[in-house]
Amino acid sequence: MNTARTRREFLTTVGQGMLVVSVGTQLAGDLGLAKANAAENDAPDSINFGSLEPLVLLMQETPIERLLPSLNDQLKQGTPLKSLVAAAALANARTFGGDDYVGYHTLMALAPAWQMAQQLPTERQALPVFKVLYRNTNRIGEHGGRASEVLHPVQPVDLSPGESSRDALRAAVKAGDLERAERTFAAIAQHDPRDAFDELLYTVQDDTQVHRTVLPYRAWELLGLVGPEHAHTMLRQSVRYCVRERPRGEPAKVLAQVLEGRQLMGRAPGDRTADDSWIESMSMTIFGSTPEQAADAVGAALAEGFSLDTLGEAIALASNQLVLRDTGRTARQEWPGKPIGSVHGDSVGVHASDSANAWRNMASVGRPRNQFACLILGAYQVAQDRMQGGGDYLNLPPLPLDLPSKKVKENSPEKLLAELETCVRENLQAQATNIVSHYGQRNHDPAAVFDLLLKYAISEDGALHAEKYYRTTSEEFARTRPAFRWRHAISLARVTASEFGRPAPGYAEACELLKLG
């Protein structure tokens, strides 16, 4: 290197992120290089992420062929895995801003990948994270890297005295005024993150659509990793998405009618529980009704004092029926990585289940009005997905099928798990569901089933949905009563058998770097 070069010239030549890769974040900090990176990145039109900035730059600027070795080096130098996930989330947000299909799907996979890591032995915990970080940086490179960043600093708008910030945000989004919407949310986000999220929900609830629903929840969930100081960066992606996908109006109209008609405004959620027969009846009412009827059924139950958890459980079970009754992709829906008969990726059941899970979780964050609204719209969306899914779901039997050819003869947990793995690897969806049903009926340890299916949720591409759907089903299994909980494991077995055979890019390299067999 020419010693006449200044530090600025050197940084420009090699790239800020790659410099940190070459010397490590700790040494970069000791030499003052990380501060130099941050200072030089602190232009008026660039968001700076403080102490995480060097790692964010690493995620944005590292060539994809160098990414996994660089991440592995970071771990060896003592960088926490959590910090890598946080940096990836911020790099994703700054690059895509909720405007790129692969980009926001990757963002939504980050928290589930981190949670999957917590289920693994220490030596394997980086594997699901490396898989998603590879996808993240690869897409950032395809998008144009730092030169194509979407998010930039935004000045909060000055609202008129007495003007409702939530109404101003909704009006700007409905008008398609991105600048006004961004500035209005920037004003909202100056306050407590939970309050900002609650205000945002009014805009999210103007329509029901899977990414409009799941993106804000997964962005909120990531605050536990990136820190509440980055709430504006994470949540504004949802604002931008809502501007692009402007609402149709019907769900918001139905929501208003149910809230008013069932006299839910000003009330707090009840704590009334239900027996198994009530849960089954309510879940099938939601599944089999029109969207308007499903929304009103949940509104009526909320008015009767049934708890949020009780109704959330019924909504999740209703969405699960779409996975269990799906006939799979038709010839018209065939796509690379999504063959005829497959149900993984953006199938109606996977989308509906992820959406129901998001509505249920957002209900636990919002204030009472929004708690009611999230569950009402959760039911609305399940019924809407069934009607728009293109299948005769009401007249199709759910898996598993009680057919002589599908009878499971094994009883020991070890043999059942071995048979399940064979079915997954041979793409035998129906038989995989039969085995898991048989396993559950014999009260074997559910953790062993989820551990087996987790292995393939990590190794397979899953058409961008493997991480989210694994998290959805494992979470819903854990909070569903014994009479119904195995339905979630059964649906996961089906989706896993569907997606097997398309390994995730970067997975084999990650296994080699981490010295995993």
C-alpha positions in Angstrom: 0.0 0.0 0.0 1.3 3.5 -0.9 2.1 5.1 2.5 1.2 8.5 1.0 -2.4 7.5 1.0 -4.6 9.1 3.6 -6.8 7.0 5.8 -9.9 8.4 3.9 -8.4 7.3 0.6 -7.7 3.8 2.0 -11.2 3.4 3.4 -12.6 4.5 0.0 -10.4 2.0 -1.8 -11.2 -1.1 0.2 -14.7 -0.3 1.4 -15.5 0.4 5.1 -17.1 -2.9 5.7 -14.3 -4.9 4.2 -11.7 -3.0 6.3 -13.5 -4.1 9.4 -13.6 -7.7 8.0 -9.8 -7.6 7.4 -8.8 -6.4 10.9 -11.9 -7.4 13.0 -14.3 -5.2 14.8 -12.4 -5.2 18.1 -9.1 -4.2 16.5 -10.9 -1.7 14.3 -12.3 0.0 17.4 -8.9 0.0 19.1 -7.3 1.7 16.1 -10.1 4.2 15.8 -11.2 2.9 12.5 -14.7 2.1 13.5 -15.2 5.7 14.6 -13.7 6.8 11.3 -16.1 4.6 9.4 -19.1 6.0 11.4 -18.0 9.5 10.9 -17.5 9.2 7.2 -20.8 7.4 6.9 -22.5 10.2 8.8 -23.5 12.2 5.8 -26.8 14.2 5.9 -28.5 11.7 3.6 -27.3 8.5 5.4 -28.6 6.8 8.5 -25.9 5.9 11.0 -26.3 3.0 13.4 -23.7 4.0 16.0 -21.8 1.1 17.5 -23.4 -1.4 15.1 -22.4 0.6 12.0 -19.2 -1.4 11.2 -21.1 -4.6 11.3 -23.9 -3.1 9.2 -21.4 -2.1 6.6 -19.9 -5.5 6.6 -23.4 -6.9 5.8 -23.8 -4.4 2.9 -20.3 -4.3 1.4 -18.8 -7.8 1.8 -18.8 -9.7 -1.5 -21.0 -12.8 -1.1 -18.1 -15.2 -1.7 -16.4 -13.7 1.4 -19.4 -13.3 3.6 -19.5 -16.5 5.5 -15.8 -16.7 6.2 -16.0 -13.1 7.4 -18.9 -13.9 9.7 -17.1 -16.9 11.1 -14.1 -14.7 11.8 -16.3 -12.3 13.7 -17.5 -15.1 15.9 -14.0 -16.3 16.6 -13.1 -12.7 17.6 -15.9 -12.7 20.1 -18.6 -10.9 18.3 -22.0 -12.2 19.7 -24.2 -14.0 17.2 -27.0 -11.7 18.3 -25.0 -8.7 17.1 -24.7 -10.2 13.6 -28.4 -10.7 13.4 -29.1 -7.1 14.6 -26.6 -5.7 12.0 -28.2 -7.8 9.3 -31.7 -6.4 10.2 -30.5 -2.8 10.1 -28.6 -3.4 6.8 -31.7 -4.9 5.3 -33.9 -2.0 6.5 -31.5 0.7 5.2 -31.1 -1.1 1.9 -34.7 -2.1 1.1 -37.0 -0.1 3.3 -39.7 -2.7 3.0 -39.8 -2.2 -0.8 -38.2 -5.4 -2.1 -40.0 -8.8 -2.1 -36.9 -10.9 -1.3 -35.6 -8.2 1.0 -38.6 -8.0 3.3 -39.0 -11.7 3.3 -35.4 -12.0 4.5 -36.0 -9.4 7.2 -39.0 -11.4 8.4 -36.8 -14.5 8.6 -34.2 -13.0 10.9 -35.9 -13.2 14.3 -37.2 -16.7 13.6 -33.6 -17.8 12.6 -32.3 -16.4 15.8 -35.0 -18.2 17.8 -34.2 -21.4 16.0 -30.6 -21.0 16.9 -31.5 -21.0 20.6 -32.9 -24.5 20.2 -29.6 -25.9 19.0 -26.4 -27.0 20.7 -23.8 -24.2 21.0 -21.7 -25.5 18.2 -24.6 -25.4 15.7 -26.3 -22.1 16.7 -24.7 -20.1 14.0 -26.1 -22.3 11.2 -29.6 -21.0 10.8 -28.4 -17.5 11.2 -25.6 -17.8 8.6 -28.2 -19.3 6.2 -30.4 -16.2 6.4 -27.5 -13.7 6.6 -26.2 -15.2 3.3 -29.5 -14.6 1.7 -29.6 -11.1 3.1 -26.2 -10.0 1.8 -26.7 -11.7 -1.5 -29.9 -9.8 -2.1 -28.3 -6.6 -1.0 -25.6 -7.1 -3.6 -28.2 -7.9 -6.3 -30.1 -4.7 -5.3 -27.0 -2.5 -5.8 -25.5 -2.4 -2.3 -25.1 0.9 -0.5 -25.5 2.9 -3.7 -29.2 1.8 -3.8 -30.2 2.4 -0.2 -33.8 3.2 0.2 -34.0 4.6 3.8 -32.6 8.0 4.5 -33.1 10.4 7.4 -36.5 12.0 7.4 -37.7 15.2 9.2 -40.8 14.8 11.4 -43.8 16.8 10.2 -45.3 19.6 12.3 -48.8 18.5 13.0 -51.5 21.1 13.6 -52.7 21.7 17.1 -55.3 19.0 18.0 -54.5 17.0 14.8 -54.6 13.3 15.3 -51.2 11.8 14.3 -52.8 8.4 13.6 -55.5 10.0 11.4 -52.8 12.0 9.6 -50.8 8.9 8.9 -53.7 6.9 7.7 -54.7 9.8 5.4 -51.2 10.1 3.9 -51.0 6.4 3.3 -54.5 6.2 1.7 -53.5 9.2 -0.6 -50.3 7.4 -1.6 -48.2 10.3 -0.3 -45.0 8.6 0.7 -43.2 11.7 1.8 -46.0 12.9 4.0 -46.5 9.4 5.5 -42.8 9.1 6.3 -42.7 12.5 7.9 -45.8 11.8 9.9 -44.6 8.5 11.2 -41.2 10.1 12.1 -43.2 12.5 14.4 -45.1 9.6 15.9 -41.9 7.6 16.4 -40.3 10.3 18.6 -42.3 8.9 21.5 -42.3 5.5 23.2 -41.8 2.6 20.7 -44.9 0.8 22.0 -47.0 3.9 21.5 -45.6 4.3 18.0 -46.4 0.7 17.2 -49.9 1.1 18.5 -50.4 4.2 16.3 -49.0 2.3 13.3 -51.5 -0.5 13.8 -54.4 1.8 12.8 -52.9 2.1 9.4 -52.0 -1.6 9.1 -55.6 -2.5 10.0 -57.0 -0.7 7.0 -56.5 -3.9 5.0 -55.7 -7.5 5.4 -52.9 -9.0 3.3 -50.1 -11.3 4.4 -47.1 -9.0 4.1 -49.0 -6.0 5.3 -49.8 -8.1 8.4 -46.6 -10.0 9.1 -44.0 -7.3 8.3 -44.9 -5.0 11.2 -44.9 -7.8 13.7 -41.6 -9.2 12.6 -40.1 -5.7 12.6 -41.4 -5.2 16.1 -40.0 -8.5 17.2 -36.6 -7.5 16.0 -36.4 -4.6 18.5 -35.4 -7.2 21.0 -32.2 -7.7 19.0 -31.5 -4.2 17.5 -32.7 -2.2 20.5 -35.7 0.2 21.0 -33.6 3.1 19.8 -34.0 1.7 16.2 -37.8 1.4 16.4 -38.3 4.1 13.8 -36.0 2.4 11.3 -37.6 -0.9 11.7 -41.3 0.1 11.8 -41.2 2.7 9.0 -40.7 -0.2 6.6 -44.3 -1.1 7.3 -45.4 2.5 6.6 -43.7 2.3 3.2 -45.2 -1.1 2.4 -48.7 0.2 3.2 -48.2 3.2 0.9 -47.3 0.9 -1.9 -50.1 -1.5 -1.3 -52.9 1.0 -0.7 -56.0 -0.4 1.1 -59.1 -1.6 -0.6 -61.3 -0.3 2.3 -63.6 -3.3 2.9 -61.7 -4.8 5.9 -61.6 -1.4 7.6 -65.3 -0.9 7.1 -66.1 -4.4 8.5 -63.8 -3.7 11.5 -65.5 -0.4 12.3 -68.9 -2.1 12.1 -67.9 -4.9 14.4 -66.3 -2.6 17.0 -69.3 -0.4 17.1 -72.0 -3.1 16.7 -70.5 -5.2 19.5 -69.9 -2.1 21.7 -66.2 -2.9 22.1 -64.9 0.6 22.1 -63.7 1.7 25.6 -63.8 -1.8 26.9 -60.9 -4.0 28.2 -60.4 -7.6 27.1 -62.1 -10.3 29.3 -60.5 -13.3 30.8 -63.2 -15.9 30.1 -61.9 -19.3 28.9 -63.6 -22.0 26.9 -63.7 -25.8 26.8 -62.4 -27.9 23.9 -65.8 -28.1 22.1 -66.2 -24.3 22.1 -62.7 -23.9 20.6 -63.4 -26.4 17.9 -66.8 -24.9 17.1 -65.4 -21.3 16.9 -62.4 -22.3 14.8 -64.6 -24.0 12.3 -67.0 -21.1 12.3 -64.1 -18.8 11.4 -62.9 -21.3 8.8 -66.2 -21.9 7.1 -67.8 -18.4 7.2 -67.5 -15.4 5.0 -64.9 -12.8 6.1 -67.7 -10.6 7.5 -69.3 -13.4 9.4 -65.9 -14.6 10.8 -65.1 -11.1 12.0 -68.5 -10.6 13.7 -68.2 -14.1 15.4 -65.0 -13.1 17.0 -66.4 -9.6 17.9 -69.4 -11.2 19.6 -67.1 -13.6 21.6 -64.9 -10.6 22.7 -68.0 -8.8 23.8 -69.0 -11.9 25.8 -65.7 -11.6 27.7 -63.7 -14.4 26.1 -60.0 -13.8 26.5 -57.5 -12.8 23.8 -55.7 -16.1 24.1 -58.8 -18.2 23.8 -59.8 -16.5 20.5 -56.2 -16.4 19.2 -56.1 -20.1 19.7 -59.3 -20.6 17.7 -58.0 -18.3 14.9 -54.7 -20.2 14.6 -56.5 -23.5 14.4 -58.8 -22.1 11.7 -55.8 -21.1 9.6 -54.2 -24.5 10.2 -57.1 -26.1 8.4 -56.0 -24.5 5.2 -52.6 -26.3 5.4 -54.2 -29.6 6.2 -56.8 -29.4 3.4 -54.7 -27.9 0.7 -54.5 -30.0 -2.5 -51.2 -28.4 -3.4 -50.0 -26.3 -6.3 -51.7 -26.8 -9.6 -50.0 -26.9 -13.0 -50.8 -23.2 -13.4 -49.1 -22.4 -10.1 -46.0 -24.4 -10.8 -42.8 -22.3 -10.3 -39.1 -23.1 -10.0 -38.7 -24.5 -6.5 -42.5 -24.9 -6.1 -43.5 -28.0 -8.1 -47.0 -29.3 -8.7 -48.5 -30.6 -5.4 -46.3 -28.6 -3.2 -47.6 -26.6 -0.2 -44.5 -24.7 1.0 -43.5 -21.1 0.2 -46.4 -18.7 -0.5 -49.2 -21.3 -0.3 -52.5 -20.1 1.0 -52.2 -22.2 4.2 -48.7 -21.1 5.1 -49.6 -17.5 4.4 -52.8 -17.7 6.4 -51.0 -19.4 9.4 -48.2 -16.8 9.4 -50.8 -14.0 9.3 -52.9 -15.5 12.1 -49.8 -15.8 14.2 -48.8 -12.2 13.5 -52.3 -10.8 14.3 -52.3 -12.9 17.6 -48.9 -11.6 18.6 -49.7 -8.0 17.7 -52.8 -8.2 19.8 -50.6 -8.8 22.8 -48.7 -5.6 22.1 -51.4 -3.1 21.3 -53.8 -1.2 23.5 -57.4 -2.6 24.1 -59.0 -1.2 21.0 -56.2 -2.6 18.8 -56.2 -5.9 20.7 -59.8 -6.4 19.7 -59.1 -5.1 16.2 -56.2 -7.5 15.6 -58.2 -10.6 16.5 -61.3 -9.4 14.5 -59.1 -8.9 11.4 -57.2 -12.1 12.1 -60.5 -14.0 11.7 -61.5 -11.9 8.7 -58.3 -12.7 7.0 -58.5 -16.5 7.5 -61.9 -16.6 6.0 -60.8 -14.3 3.2 -57.8 -16.5 2.4 -60.0 -19.6 2.3 -62.4 -17.9 -0.2 -59.6 -16.6 -2.4 -57.4 -19.6 -2.2 -58.9 -21.3 -5.2 -59.7 -24.6 -3.5 -62.9 -26.2 -2.3 -61.5 -26.3 1.2 -64.9 -26.8 3.0 -65.5 -30.1 1.2 -61.9 -31.5 1.4 -60.9 -33.8 4.3 -58.0 -32.6 6.4 -54.8 -34.5 6.7 -54.0 -37.0 8.0 -56.1 -39.4 6.0 -57.5 -42.5 7.7 -56.8 -44.8 4.8 -55.6 -48.5 4.9 -52.7 -47.6 2.7 -51.6 -44.9 5.1 -51.8 -46.9 8.3 -48.7 -46.6 10.5 -47.6 -49.9 12.0 -44.7 -48.7 14.1 -45.1 -47.5 17.7 -41.7 -46.8 19.2 -40.7 -43.2 19.1 -37.3 -44.0 17.5 -38.8 -46.0 14.6 -41.5 -43.4 14.1 -39.0 -40.6 13.9 -36.9 -42.6 11.4 -39.9 -43.3 9.3 -40.9 -39.6 9.4 -37.4 -38.6 8.2 -37.7 -41.0 5.3 -41.0 -39.5 4.3 -39.6 -36.0 4.5 -36.7 -36.9 2.3 -39.0 -38.7 -0.2 -41.5 -35.8 -0.3 -44.3 -38.0 1.0 -46.5 -35.3 2.5 -49.5 -37.3 3.4 -47.6 -40.2 5.0 -45.5 -37.7 7.0 -48.7 -36.3 8.5 -49.9 -39.8 9.4 -46.7 -40.6 11.2 -46.8 -37.4 13.3 -50.4 -37.9 14.1 -49.7 -41.5 15.2 -46.7 -40.3 17.2 -48.8 -37.6 19.0 -51.6 -40.0 19.8 -49.1 -42.2 21.7 -48.0 -39.2 23.8 -44.3 -39.4 22.7 -42.1 -36.4 23.3 -43.0 -33.6 20.9 -39.5 -32.0 21.2 -38.0 -34.9 19.2 -40.4 -34.2 16.2 -39.7 -30.5 16.2 -36.0 -31.1 16.5 -36.1 -33.4 13.4 -38.2 -30.9 11.4 -35.9 -28.0 12.5 -33.0 -29.7 10.8 -34.8 -29.3 7.5 -36.2 -25.9 8.2 -32.5 -24.9 8.4 -31.1 -26.9 5.5 -33.8 -26.2 2.9 -34.5 -23.0 1.0 -38.3 -23.2 1.8 -39.0 -20.6 -0.9 -38.3 -17.8 1.7 -40.8 -19.2 4.2 -39.1 -22.0 6.1 -38.0 -20.0 9.1 -41.2 -18.1 9.6 -43.4 -21.1 9.3 -41.3 -23.2 11.6 -41.5 -20.5 14.2 -45.3 -20.1 13.6 -46.0 -23.8 14.1 -43.7 -24.4 17.0 -45.0 -21.3 18.8 -48.7 -22.2 18.2 -48.1 -25.8 19.3 -46.7 -24.6 22.6 -49.7 -22.5 23.4 -52.5 -24.7 22.1 -54.4 -27.1 24.3 -53.5 -30.8 24.2 -56.6 -31.8 22.2 -55.6 -29.8 19.2 -51.9 -28.9 19.5 -50.6 -31.8 17.3 -52.4 -30.3 14.3 -49.7 -27.7 14.1 -46.9 -30.4 14.2 -48.8 -32.3 11.5 -48.9 -29.3 9.2 -45.2 -28.6 9.8 -44.4 -32.2 8.8 -46.4 -31.7 5.6 -44.7 -28.5 4.6 -41.3 -29.9 5.5 -41.9 -32.9 3.2 -43.0 -30.5 0.5 -39.9 -28.3 0.6 -37.2 -31.0 0.9 -34.8 -31.3 -2.0 -33.9 -27.7 -2.5 -31.0 -26.9 -0.2 -30.6 -23.2 0.8 -27.8 -21.3 -0.9 -24.8 -21.0 1.5 -25.9 -23.9 3.7 -23.2 -26.3 2.6 -20.5 -23.7 2.9 -21.7 -22.7 6.4 -21.6 -26.4 7.5 -18.1 -26.7 6.3 -16.9 -23.5 8.0 -18.5 -24.4 11.3 -17.1 -28.0 10.9 -20.5 -29.6 11.2 -21.2 -33.0 9.8 
